[in-house]
Amino acid sequence: MIDMLLVAQVSSSLTILMGIIALIFTIKAISGLAEDSFKTLVKRMAIFLILSIIGISFMTAYHIMDSFGGLEWALNAWYIFMFMAIIYSIYDSYRIIKFEKPIYSINL
């Protein structure tokens, strides 16, 4: 029988690893861009990645500590950071839609 807690621990750890790699590549991309509005958009994407990685880190901590009795604060922090990441993603998507366009030309 597959231990579902072990699956959650391993998958969340791998997700953190991939998120950190994506953040490293995003920061390298930011450093190679000229100062303009596109660089600002990429920086905003990095903020979304950071919020998501923090949330997933709390998820991993919760799953790992669950084998020892669990941590309620890690669960709450996980939900808070993932909710903040979703809200920020919605805001960031709106900013990307508006990229280099006057407000009257946006059809939502």
VOBA-1610 file (N, C-alpha, C; in pm, whole numbers, padded with zeros to 5 digits, always signed):
BEGIN
Met+00084-00118+00000Met+00000+00000+00000Met+00089+00125+00000Ile+00051+00223-00076Ile+00127+00347-00087Ile+00093+00438+00029Asp+00195+00488+00096Asp+00176+00582+00206Asp+00154+00722+00146Met+00032+00773+00157Met-00004+00900+00095Met+00069+01018+00159Leu+00101+01007+00288Leu+00176+01114+00352Leu+00316+01124+00293Leu+00378+01010+00266Leu+00511+01010+00203Leu+00505+01070+00063Val+00400+01038-00010Val+00382+01095-00144Val+00370+01247-00135Ala+00293+01297-00039Ala+00275+01442-00020Ala+00408+01507+00018Gln+00486+01442+00104Gln+00615+01498+00146Gln+00712+01506+00030Val+00721+01399-00048Val+00815+01397-00160Val+00772+01494-00269Ser+00644+01495-00303Ser+00599+01583-00411Ser+00612+01730-00374Ser+00584+01765-00248Ser+00600+01905-00208Ser+00747+01945-00203Ser+00834+01853-00165Ser+00979+01882-00165Ser+01029+01903-00307Leu+00984+01820-00400Leu+01023+01837-00540Leu+00968+01967-00598Thr+00849+02005-00556Thr+00790+02131-00603Thr+00871+02251-00555Ile+00916+02245-00431Ile+01003+02354-00380Ile+01131+02362-00461Leu+01192+02247-00488Leu+01316+02244-00565Leu+01296+02305-00704Met+01188+02266-00772Met+01161+02321-00905Met+01128+02470-00899Gly+01059+02512-00793Gly+01028+02654-00777Gly+01153+02737-00755Ile+01246+02686-00678Ile+01372+02758-00655Ile+01452+02767-00784Ile+01454+02659-00862Ile+01523+02662-00991Ile+01458+02765-01083Ala+01324+02768-01087Ala+01254+02866-01170Ala+01284+03009-01123Leu+01292+03029-00991Leu+01323+03161-00938Leu+01465+03203-00976Ile+01559+03111-00971Ile+01698+03142-01009Ile+01703+03185-01156Phe+01635+03111-01243Phe+01634+03147-01385Phe+01563+03280-01409Thr+01459+03308-01332Thr+01388+03436-01346Thr+01478+03552-01303Ile+01551+03534-01194Ile+01643+03639-01148Ile+01755+03661-01249Lys+01806+03552-01308Lys+01909+03567-01412Lys+01852+03642-01533Ala+01728+03613-01568Ala+01665+03682-01681Ala+01646+03830-01650Ile+01608+03860-01527Ile+01589+04000-01487Ile+01719+04077-01497Ser+01828+04016-01456Ser+01957+04087-01458Ser+02004+04114-01600Gly+01955+04039-01698Gly+01996+04060-01837Gly+01909+04156-01914Leu+01801+04205-01852Leu+01709+04295-01922Leu+01743+04441-01895Ala+01713+04524-01993Ala+01730+04668-01975Ala+01619+04721-01886Glu+01644+04834-01820Glu+01543+04896-01733Glu+01430+04951-01819Asp+01319+04883-01820Asp+01200+04931-01889Asp+01078+04864-01828Ser+00963+04883-01889Ser+00840+04829-01831Ser+00834+04676-01840Phe+00900+04615-01939Phe+00901+04469-01948Phe+00978+04408-01831Lys+01089+04471-01793Lys+01165+04422-01679Lys+01082+04428-01551Thr+01000+04532-01540Thr+00911+04544-01424Thr+00811+04429-01421Leu+00758+04390-01537Leu+00666+04278-01542Leu+00733+04148-01498Val+00855+04127-01540Val+00926+04004-01503Val+00957+04005-01353Lys+00988+04123-01299Lys+01009+04133-01154Lys+00882+04097-01078Arg+00769+04139-01129Arg+00641+04105-01064Arg+00617+03955-01069Met+00657+03890-01177Met+00644+03744-01184Met+00733+03677-01079Ala+00849+03736-01054Ala+00939+03682-00952Ala+00875+03694-00813Ile+00803+03802-00789Ile+00734+03818-00660Ile+00629+03709-00644Phe+00556+03678-00751Phe+00459+03569-00747Phe+00528+03437-00716Leu+00640+03412-00778Leu+00715+03288-00751Leu+00759+03281-00605Ile+00806+03392-00551Ile+00851+03394-00412Ile+00735+03364-00317Leu+00619+03427-00339Leu+00502+03400-00255Leu+00461+03253-00265Ser+00465+03198-00386Ser+00428+03058-00404Ser+00527+02964-00337Ile+00655+02992-00349Ile+00757+02906-00287Ile+00744+02909-00135Ile+00717+03026-00079Ile+00698+03035+00067Ile+00577+02952+00108Gly+00468+02964+00034Gly+00349+02885+00065Gly+00373+02736+00055Ile+00443+02695-00049Ile+00473+02553-00066Ile+00571+02505+00041Ser+00660+02592+00086Ser+00750+02554+00195Ser+00673+02526+00323Phe+00573+02609+00352Phe+00488+02582+00468Phe+00408+02453+00449Met+00366+02426+00325Met+00295+02301+00298Met+00386+02182+00326Thr+00511+02192+00281Thr+00607+02085+00305Thr+00632+02067+00454Ala+00649+02178+00525Ala+00669+02170+00671Ala+00550+02105+00738Tyr+00431+02140+00692Tyr+00311+02081+00752Tyr+00308+01930+00728His+00338+01887+00604His+00334+01743+00573His+00443+01667+00647Ile+00559+01727+00660Ile+00668+01658+00732Ile+00636+01650+00880Met+00587+01760+00938Met+00556+01760+01081Met+00428+01681+01112Asp+00348+01653+01010Asp+00226+01576+01031Asp+00259+01435+01079Ser+00375+01383+01037Ser+00415+01250+01087Ser+00451+01254+01234Phe+00480+01374+01287Phe+00515+01389+01429Phe+00401+01449+01510Gly+00287+01469+01450Gly+00175+01524+01524Gly+00115+01648+01460Gly+00176+01704+01358Gly+00120+01816+01283Gly+00141+01951+01348Leu+00134+02051+01268Leu+00145+02190+01312Leu+00031+02270+01251Glu-00056+02321+01334Glu-00171+02397+01285Glu-00127+02531+01224Trp-00023+02594+01281Trp+00021+02723+01228Trp+00079+02708+01088Ala+00143+02595+01059Ala+00198+02574+00925Ala+00086+02560+00823Leu-00022+02494+00863Leu-00137+02481+00775Leu-00198+02618+00745Asn-00214+02700+00849Asn-00269+02834+00829Asn-00178+02920+00743Ala-00047+02914+00767Ala+00048+02992+00687Ala+00047+02946+00542Trp+00035+02815+00522Trp+00027+02758+00386Trp-00091+02820+00313Tyr-00209+02818+00375Tyr-00328+02873+00311Tyr-00317+03023+00287Ile-00262+03096+00383Ile-00249+03241+00369Ile-00157+03277+00253Phe-00040+03213+00245Phe+00055+03248+00139Phe+00004+03204+00002Met-00063+03090-00006Met-00115+03049-00136Met-00229+03141-00180Phe-00313+03186-00086Phe-00418+03281-00119Phe-00358+03414-00166Met-00253+03460-00096Met-00186+03584-00138Met-00125+03568-00276Ala-00069+03451-00305Ala-00010+03427-00437Ala-00117+03430-00546Ile-00234+03373-00516Ile-00342+03375-00615Ile-00391+03518-00639Ile-00412+03593-00533Ile-00456+03732-00547Ile-00352+03814-00624Tyr-00224+03796-00590Tyr-00119+03869-00660Tyr-00113+03827-00807Ser-00135+03699-00834Ser-00135+03651-00972Ser-00246+03716-01053Ile-00363+03733-00992Ile-00474+03799-01062Ile-00436+03944-01093Tyr-00379+04014-00995Tyr-00335+04152-01015Tyr-00227+04159-01123Asp-00132+04069-01115Asp-00022+04068-01211Asp-00072+04037-01352Ser-00168+03947-01363Ser-00225+03916-01495Ser-00293+04038-01555Tyr-00362+04114-01470Tyr-00424+04237-01518Tyr-00319+04335-01567Arg-00208+04347-01494Arg-00099+04437-01536Arg-00037+04390-01668Ile-00027+04261-01688Ile+00028+04208-01813Ile-00067+04236-01928Ile-00197+04223-01903Ile-00296+04254-02007Ile-00283+04401-02049Lys-00261+04489-01951Lys-00250+04632-01978Lys-00115+04672-02036Phe-00020+04582-02046Phe+00117+04612-02087Phe+00119+04690-02218Glu+00168+04812-02208Glu+00187+04899-02325Glu+00058+04928-02401Lys-00056+04924-02332Lys-00183+04956-02397Lys-00252+05066-02320Pro-00316+05157-02390Pro-00398+05255-02319Pro-00520+05184-02258Ile-00571+05235-02150Ile-00679+05170-02076Ile-00805+05152-02161Tyr-00835+05243-02251Tyr-00958+05232-02330Tyr-00953+05121-02436Ser-00835+05069-02467Ser-00824+04965-02569Ser-00830+04823-02513Ile-00849+04810-02382Ile-00855+04678-02319Ile-00998+04628-02317Asn-01020+04511-02374Asn-01155+04450-02375Asn-01155+04337-02274Leu-01222+04360-02161Leu-01231+04255-02058Leu-01366+04192-02056
//
